[in-house]
Each structure stands twice: as structure tokens, then as C-alpha cells.
Amino acid sequence: MAKILFVEDDKDLTEMVNDWLSADGYSVEVVHDGTEGWEVLRKGKFDLIILDWHLPGGLSGPEICRKYRDSEGKAPVIMLTGRTEITEKEQGFDAGVDDYLTKPFNLKELSARLRALLRRPPNKLSNVISNGEVEIDLVKRIVTKSGAKVQLLAKEFDLLEYFMLRPDEELGTDTLIQRISKPGSKATADTLLETITGLRNKLDDGKDQSQSIIATIPNVGYGLRKVAAPSN
């Protein structure tokens, strides 16, 4: 049973998430204060940590994460936040955050992200994720293929980041449309198809769609096709 530390000051939210994750089979310890959260994290052993960005008690979520990483903490960290700006996400990634979930969020999506992070190899704290010859730097927002930089549109990067952080996940079209939507500008199914086509054109080297890095999953949506790293 995976043990999770959840540091969040909204007691209604923590109760709802705690009930949901407990029903999923996780052991959850809830703390409502930043400083107390750090003390519990420092003394305990957890498989995953969920942190709110803004916390009472003198320590924010990013500050707790940085202290945890500085003390050689290895467990994956999800940050709950209403922040969507790239510079703010960079602050979190620089502090050692592995993934973000923007409030309000769907509990099923939280579960999916937990499963994806818990499947990662232990001690994998790099901000660079690779799949075959494709690498993505989450902080610098740079994508390379076989060492050469690939120029992506912002929505293409956001979608590729979403896929790369969720290997083996089958992602529904509605979820992906929401991912590339911006405040005041909701994406459509056509926007999603256009974005996926752009990624395939830039990353697939002319391969047949059946061999694309982004696999079409009938009656569901899309998913990342895992590709073995090239042999030296």
C-alpha cells in the first residue's frame, strides 16, 4: 500500500481527497500547515507527496519541496495550484516538483497522475524525460530528437508534455482538449487534431500513423507510444 502525505489547508478538499484515495487503497496522512507538513515529511517515509502551493504556517508548497529535495528526498511530488503561468511552473519544477494539478481538478485525473508517478523508476528526479530519441526538458521547455532541437508551438509542447508525463495512459479526447484550452479560448476537437498532426509531422520522420509516437486509441482518444532508447 503506497503511503501519501497530503499538505493542504482546505479541510473540505482534504476530506474529499482522503476519502477518494483511501477507497483507492492508498494510506493518506493529512496536514493543514506548511511548517508542520515539513516536519512530518522530514521525519516520515512516504511514497508520494501532494502539496498545495499556498499554505499557512510560514512555508509554501515549493519551499517544502525544495527543502525535501535538498535533504535527498526522492519521492515524487505533485503540486496543487491555481497557477498556470510558465514562469510560476518553472519555480515549482526548479524546486523539484514532478507534476502539477490545477484547481479545481477531477479526482479521477488525480488518481491517474498518482499511478503514473508511482510507476516511475525510483530516484528519477531529472526535469528531462525521454522516449526513444525524443527528449523534453520540462523547465527550459525544449524538445530534442536525436539531439537536434525541435521547434514546437506552445500548444504542441503542452500536449507533448502531458503525454510524456503519463506513459501507458489512455487519454480521452475531452481531457486532452481541456489540456490545450486557455482562459477565454476553449479548444475544440479540430484544435486537438491539428495539434496532434503537428506533433506527428515534427516527431515521426514520415512514419506511418500506426507507428506514430502518439498512438490513436479507438473509442478513447490517444496515448504515448513507448519507444526503446536507441542503442549506442
Disulfide bonds with the S-S distance in Angstrom:
none
